[in-house]
Amino acid sequence: MTPALSSAALDRLPRHALGIPELDANPAWRLAAAFLMGHRGQTRRAYFNDMRAWYSWCAERGFSPLEAQRHHVDAWISALSEQPQPKTGKPASPATIARFRSRKSRRSPQDDASLKADSRVTAKSRYALAVL
């Protein structure tokens, strides 16, 4: 189920930006398209793949990404860091998790502190978090 958006908010989202009718009709994907319009090339593809995985994870659990709450994001990140990823057969790298976190929610100082304290986060990832 997708939560209702005000018609004014929905009207501001791009139409037909993804070129896939099923996605272009979905408010969550229209919001994703608005975000993706600000990126090009490989960056856009990486963010699209992240969003596709997130949206699929949400759908498998019976809710829309627009309904997601903080505990959903935490559960997703836990799954990323523990379960083998399709392309590599290994859990997601700390850099991948940091990229995902930077785009899925506005971080608070407590979020940064908890991620920095995580032993799986390398010095390189800590640097990336500091500059985000």
N, C-alpha and C positions, 0 to 999 in steps of 0.2 A: 504494500500500500504506500502511495506517495502522498505526503501531506499537502494540503491545499496551499497554494501561494496566492497572494493577492493578484488580481488581474493586472494591476499596475506594475508589480514586480515581474510578473511573467512576460508582459509586453516589452520590457526592457531587455530581455534575454534574446540572444541571436536566434534566428529561425533558419533551419536547413543548413546550419554551419557544419554539421558532421556528414551530411549527405547520405545518411542512413535513416529512412523514415521512422523505424521503430525507436531509434535513439533521439531523433529530432523532436518526436512527440512527447518525450519524457522530460519533465521539468528538471530533474537531477542532471540529466545529460546535457540539457540546454545550459545549465549553470556551468557544467564542466567545459562546454564549448566556449563559453564566455571567458573562462580562465585560460584555456588553451590558445585563444586568439592572441594572447600576449607573448607567445613563445613560437620559435621556429625550429625546423629541422629535427635533429636528434633529441633536443631537449623536449620538444613537443611530443615526440613519439614516446620518450621515457615517461613523461607525465601522463600521457594517455594510457599507457600500459599499467602504470600504478593505479590510475583511477578505475580502469577496467577490472583489475584484480580486487580493488576495494569494493566496487559496486557488486561484483559477483559474490564476494564474501558476505556482504550485507544481504543480498537476495537469498543466499543459501540459508540464512538465519531468519528470513521472513520479515525484513524491514527495509525501508528505503534509506539510501545514504543521507537524505534530508532529515530523517528521523534519528540519526545516530547521535548518541550521547558519549560523553567522555569515556565511560566504561567500555563502550564498543571499540573505540579507538585503542584503548589499552589492551583489550583482548586481541585485536588484530595485530598489534605490534608484538605481542607475546607470541602469537602464531608465526609471524614472520621470523622471529629470532630463534624459534625452536623447530619448525617444520621444514623439510627439504623443499626448495623452490624448484618449479618445473624445469627451468633452463639449466640449472647448475647441479641439482641434486643435493645441495647444501643449504643450510639456513641462510637467510638474507644477511648480507654484510652490514656492519654498523653504519657505513656510509649510506647504504640503501635505506636503512631504517631512519637515519637522520633526515634524508631527503623526503621520505614519506611523512615524517612528523612535521617537517617544516611547511608542508603544503596542506595537511589535513586539519590543522587547528592553529589557532593563535596560541603560542606558548606563553606560559607564565614563567617567572623566575624559578618557581618550584619545579616545573617541568624540566627546565634546563639542568637544574641541580640533580634531579633524579636520574636523568639520562647520563650526565657526566659521571655520576657515581657508579653506573652500571659497568661492571668489569669487562663487558664485551665491547665497550666503546673505546676505540684506539685513540692515541694522541692526535692522529690526522683527523679523525672524526670530531674530536673535541675542538680542534682548530676550526673546522667547518662550522660547528655550532656557534662558536664565538663570533664568526663573521656574518652569520645569518641574521 
